[in-house]
Amino acid sequence: MTNRLRVSILQTDIAWENKQDNLRRLREKLETLRGATEIVVLPETFSTGFSMDTGKLAEPVTGDTITTLRQWAAEYRIAIAGSYISCEGIPASSENSPLSGGHPAYYNRAFFLTPEGDAYFYDKRHLFRMGGEAAHFTAGSSRSVIPYRGWNILLLVCYDLRFPVWSRNVNNGYDLLIYVANWPEPRRKAWDILLQARALENISYVCGVNRIGADGNRFPHNGGSAIYSPRGELLAGVPDNEEGIATAILELSALQQFREKFPAWKDEDAFSIVSDNNLR
């Protein structure tokens, strides 16, 4: 068990639909972090940008992107988190799915890859309706807590931030909540407020990583990558509109002491989640 966990947020621009360039840039940054951190968090769809061209860009979990990142996690002794455009074979037929009828299933798939060789994945549940994401991707149906060095970590993606029930920390099930994102500048106020709110309401550390720069659709992004304490205090952040890395040291014992001193979690409401697909 590790009481102190160093988490680094990596705020970058993203070369549109250019995997090789984005991977090259990432390796350069990982070189500078060797021995300096335990977890590196990347923006959503870090290798391509938030593109809907799934047919051209999607890869299985055995593809080059994840295979390369798993090698780097082992080489640099750093856990790596982010998301990429993933595909699988033939999804189960469903009249509610735009991808049913014998087509491959595409996912905005988050990953958490450890130096020890473990790999954890989460498929984005809340697809961004206003950007047409649901017409190209299949929504995930479950979330899971990742065990890492004595910590419990929940990994979610971008638009998930707007849905507090999906992010809810039931019975202190996780200690660190991570959001990876492509969050446009015009809605930046919501990003800032909701990240801090998730830390306060869930009595958890919260880490959010967003990109900068204009994407292939000319939507601007100005960052706002940050790490918050369970008290809502800003522990680390990267300046707006700049590529950069910021690292915070998180302490599990301090979190547990605060939960004992201020046990609001004992008064939480019980609930179940039901979707169009009868998700519970």
C-alpha positions as CSV (number, residue, x, y, z in Angstrom):
1,M,0.0,0.0,0.0
2,T,1.2,3.5,-0.9
3,N,0.0,6.3,1.4
4,R,1.5,9.1,-0.8
5,L,0.6,8.9,-4.5
6,R,2.1,11.3,-7.0
7,V,-0.3,12.2,-9.9
8,S,0.7,14.2,-12.9
9,I,-1.7,15.9,-15.3
10,L,-0.5,16.4,-18.8
11,Q,-2.2,19.2,-20.7
12,T,-1.4,19.2,-24.4
13,D,-2.6,20.3,-27.8
14,I,-3.5,17.3,-30.0
15,A,-2.5,16.8,-33.6
16,W,-5.8,16.1,-35.4
17,E,-6.1,12.4,-36.4
18,N,-2.4,11.9,-36.2
19,K,-1.6,9.0,-33.9
20,Q,2.1,8.8,-34.7
21,D,2.7,12.5,-33.9
22,N,0.7,12.4,-30.7
23,L,2.5,9.3,-29.5
24,R,5.9,10.8,-30.3
25,R,5.0,13.9,-28.3
26,L,3.8,11.8,-25.4
27,R,7.1,9.8,-25.3
28,E,9.1,13.0,-25.0
29,K,7.0,14.0,-22.0
30,L,7.2,10.6,-20.3
31,E,11.0,10.8,-20.6
32,T,10.9,13.9,-18.3
33,L,8.7,12.2,-15.8
34,R,10.7,9.0,-15.2
35,G,11.0,8.5,-11.5
36,A,9.1,11.7,-10.7
37,T,5.5,10.4,-10.6
38,E,3.3,7.3,-10.2
39,I,0.4,8.2,-12.5
40,V,0.2,10.3,-15.7
41,V,-3.2,11.4,-16.9
42,L,-3.8,12.4,-20.5
43,P,-6.7,14.2,-22.2
44,E,-9.6,12.3,-23.8
45,T,-8.8,10.7,-27.2
46,F,-5.2,11.9,-26.7
47,S,-4.0,10.2,-29.9
48,T,-6.5,11.5,-32.4
49,G,-8.5,14.3,-31.0
50,F,-12.3,14.1,-30.6
51,S,-12.9,12.8,-34.1
52,M,-16.0,10.9,-35.3
53,D,-14.1,9.1,-38.0
54,T,-14.2,5.8,-36.2
55,G,-13.8,3.7,-39.3
56,K,-10.4,5.2,-40.0
57,L,-9.1,5.7,-36.4
58,A,-10.5,2.9,-34.2
59,E,-8.3,0.1,-32.9
60,P,-8.8,-3.0,-30.7
61,V,-7.2,-3.1,-27.3
62,T,-4.5,-5.3,-29.0
63,G,-3.7,-2.5,-31.5
64,D,-0.6,-0.3,-31.7
65,T,-1.8,2.5,-29.4
66,I,-2.5,0.4,-26.3
67,T,0.3,-2.0,-27.0
68,T,2.8,0.9,-27.2
69,L,1.4,2.5,-24.0
70,R,1.7,-0.7,-22.1
71,Q,5.3,-1.0,-23.1
72,W,6.0,2.6,-22.0
73,A,4.2,2.1,-18.7
74,A,6.6,-0.7,-18.0
75,E,9.6,1.1,-19.3
76,Y,9.0,4.3,-17.4
77,R,7.5,2.7,-14.3
78,I,4.4,5.0,-14.6
79,A,0.7,4.2,-14.8
80,I,-0.9,5.9,-17.8
81,A,-4.5,7.0,-18.0
82,G,-6.5,8.5,-20.9
83,S,-8.9,7.5,-23.6
84,Y,-8.7,6.4,-27.3
85,I,-11.1,5.3,-30.1
86,S,-11.6,1.6,-29.7
87,C,-13.5,-1.0,-31.7
88,E,-14.8,-4.5,-31.2
89,G,-16.4,-7.1,-33.5
90,I,-20.2,-7.4,-33.8
91,P,-22.3,-5.8,-31.0
92,A,-25.4,-7.5,-29.7
93,S,-28.4,-6.5,-31.8
94,S,-30.5,-3.7,-30.2
95,E,-33.0,-1.5,-31.8
96,N,-31.8,1.4,-29.7
97,S,-28.2,1.1,-31.0
98,P,-27.1,3.1,-34.0
99,L,-24.4,0.5,-34.6
100,S,-26.6,-2.6,-34.6
101,G,-27.2,-4.8,-37.6
102,G,-23.8,-6.4,-38.1
103,H,-21.4,-3.4,-37.9
104,P,-18.4,-3.1,-35.6
105,A,-18.9,-1.5,-32.3
106,Y,-16.9,1.7,-31.6
107,Y,-16.2,3.0,-28.1
108,N,-14.6,6.1,-26.5
109,R,-12.6,3.8,-24.3
110,A,-10.7,5.0,-21.2
111,F,-7.7,3.1,-20.1
112,F,-5.5,2.7,-17.0
113,L,-2.3,0.9,-17.7
114,T,0.1,0.0,-14.9
115,P,3.9,-0.6,-14.9
116,E,3.1,-4.1,-13.5
117,G,1.3,-5.0,-16.7
118,D,-2.3,-4.7,-15.5
119,A,-4.8,-3.0,-17.9
120,Y,-8.2,-1.6,-17.0
121,F,-10.8,-0.1,-19.4
122,Y,-14.0,1.9,-19.2
123,D,-16.3,2.8,-22.1
124,K,-17.7,6.3,-21.9
125,R,-21.3,6.1,-20.6
126,H,-22.6,9.5,-21.5
127,L,-22.0,10.2,-25.2
128,F,-22.0,13.9,-26.1
129,R,-25.3,14.3,-27.8
130,M,-24.7,17.8,-29.1
131,G,-21.5,16.7,-30.9
132,G,-23.2,13.7,-32.5
133,E,-21.1,11.2,-30.6
134,A,-23.9,8.8,-30.1
135,A,-24.3,8.4,-33.8
136,H,-20.8,7.0,-34.1
137,F,-20.0,5.3,-30.7
138,T,-21.7,2.8,-28.5
139,A,-22.3,3.9,-24.9
140,G,-20.7,1.9,-22.0
141,S,-23.0,0.1,-19.6
142,S,-20.9,-0.1,-16.4
143,R,-18.1,1.5,-14.4
144,S,-15.6,-0.2,-12.2
145,V,-13.2,0.9,-9.5
146,I,-9.5,0.3,-10.2
147,P,-7.3,-1.0,-7.4
148,Y,-3.8,0.5,-7.6
149,R,-1.1,0.5,-4.8
150,G,-3.7,0.5,-2.1
151,W,-5.8,3.2,-3.6
152,N,-9.2,2.9,-5.3
153,I,-9.6,4.9,-8.5
154,L,-12.6,5.7,-10.7
155,L,-11.9,6.7,-14.3
156,L,-14.6,8.6,-16.3
157,V,-14.7,10.6,-19.5
158,C,-15.6,14.2,-20.3
159,Y,-19.4,14.5,-20.5
160,D,-19.7,12.1,-17.6
161,L,-18.7,15.0,-15.4
162,R,-22.2,16.5,-15.9
163,F,-23.9,13.5,-14.3
164,P,-23.3,13.4,-10.6
165,V,-25.3,10.2,-10.0
166,W,-22.9,8.3,-12.3
167,S,-19.9,9.8,-10.5
168,R,-21.3,9.1,-7.0
169,N,-18.9,7.7,-4.5
170,V,-21.1,5.1,-2.7
171,N,-19.7,4.1,0.7
172,N,-16.3,5.6,-0.1
173,G,-15.8,3.1,-2.9
174,Y,-13.0,5.2,-4.5
175,D,-10.3,7.6,-3.3
176,L,-9.4,9.3,-6.5
177,L,-11.8,10.3,-9.3
178,I,-10.3,11.0,-12.7
179,Y,-11.9,12.7,-15.7
180,V,-10.2,12.8,-19.1
181,A,-11.7,15.4,-21.4
182,N,-11.9,17.4,-24.6
183,W,-13.9,20.2,-23.0
184,P,-14.4,23.3,-25.3
185,E,-13.6,26.8,-24.2
186,P,-17.2,28.2,-24.4
187,R,-18.3,25.8,-21.7
188,R,-15.2,26.1,-19.5
189,K,-17.1,27.6,-16.5
190,A,-19.0,24.3,-16.1
191,W,-15.8,22.3,-16.2
192,D,-14.2,24.4,-13.4
193,I,-17.3,24.3,-11.2
194,L,-18.2,20.7,-11.6
195,L,-14.7,19.3,-11.0
196,Q,-14.5,21.1,-7.7
197,A,-18.1,20.1,-6.8
198,R,-17.3,16.4,-7.5
199,A,-14.5,16.6,-5.0
200,L,-16.6,18.2,-2.3
201,E,-19.7,16.0,-2.7
202,N,-17.8,12.7,-3.0
203,I,-15.1,13.5,-0.3
204,S,-12.5,12.3,-2.8
205,Y,-9.5,13.6,-4.6
206,V,-10.5,14.7,-8.2
207,C,-8.3,15.0,-11.2
208,G,-9.4,16.5,-14.5
209,V,-7.3,16.7,-17.6
210,N,-8.4,18.7,-20.7
211,R,-6.6,19.6,-23.9
212,I,-5.8,23.0,-25.4
213,G,-5.8,24.2,-29.0
214,A,-8.4,24.1,-31.8
215,D,-9.5,20.6,-33.0
216,G,-10.2,19.6,-36.6
217,N,-13.7,21.2,-36.4
218,R,-12.2,24.5,-35.2
219,F,-13.6,24.2,-31.7
220,P,-11.2,25.9,-29.3
221,H,-10.0,24.4,-26.0
222,N,-8.2,26.3,-23.3
223,G,-7.4,23.6,-20.7
224,G,-8.2,24.0,-17.1
225,S,-6.5,20.7,-16.1
226,A,-6.5,20.5,-12.3
227,I,-6.3,18.3,-9.2
228,Y,-8.6,19.0,-6.2
229,S,-8.5,17.8,-2.6
230,P,-11.5,16.3,-0.9
231,R,-12.0,19.8,0.7
232,G,-12.2,21.4,-2.8
233,E,-8.8,22.9,-2.5
234,L,-6.8,23.3,-5.7
235,L,-3.6,21.2,-5.4
236,A,-2.2,21.5,-8.9
237,G,-3.1,23.1,-12.2
238,V,-1.7,24.0,-15.6
239,P,-2.1,27.6,-16.9
240,D,-4.7,28.1,-19.5
241,N,-3.8,27.8,-23.2
242,E,-0.4,26.3,-22.3
243,E,1.0,22.8,-22.8
244,G,2.4,21.7,-19.4
245,I,2.6,19.2,-16.7
246,A,1.6,19.6,-13.0
247,T,2.1,17.1,-10.2
248,A,0.3,16.8,-6.9
249,I,1.1,14.5,-4.0
250,L,-2.1,12.8,-2.6
251,E,-2.2,11.4,0.9
252,L,-4.5,8.5,1.6
253,S,-4.2,8.8,5.4
254,A,-5.3,12.5,5.2
255,L,-8.3,11.5,3.1
256,Q,-9.3,8.8,5.6
257,Q,-8.9,11.2,8.5
258,F,-11.1,13.8,6.9
259,R,-13.8,11.2,6.1
260,E,-13.8,10.2,9.8
261,K,-13.9,13.9,10.9
262,F,-16.6,14.8,8.5
263,P,-18.6,11.7,7.7
264,A,-21.2,13.1,5.4
265,W,-21.1,9.9,3.3
266,K,-23.0,8.2,6.1
267,D,-26.1,10.2,5.2
268,E,-26.0,9.5,1.5
269,D,-29.2,8.5,-0.3
270,A,-29.6,5.0,-1.7
271,F,-30.4,4.8,-5.4
272,S,-30.2,2.6,-8.5
273,I,-29.5,3.6,-12.0
274,V,-31.9,2.6,-14.8
275,S,-31.3,3.4,-18.5
276,D,-33.1,2.6,-21.7
277,N,-31.1,-0.6,-21.7
278,N,-32.2,-1.4,-18.1
279,L,-28.8,-0.5,-16.7
280,R,-28.6,-0.9,-12.9
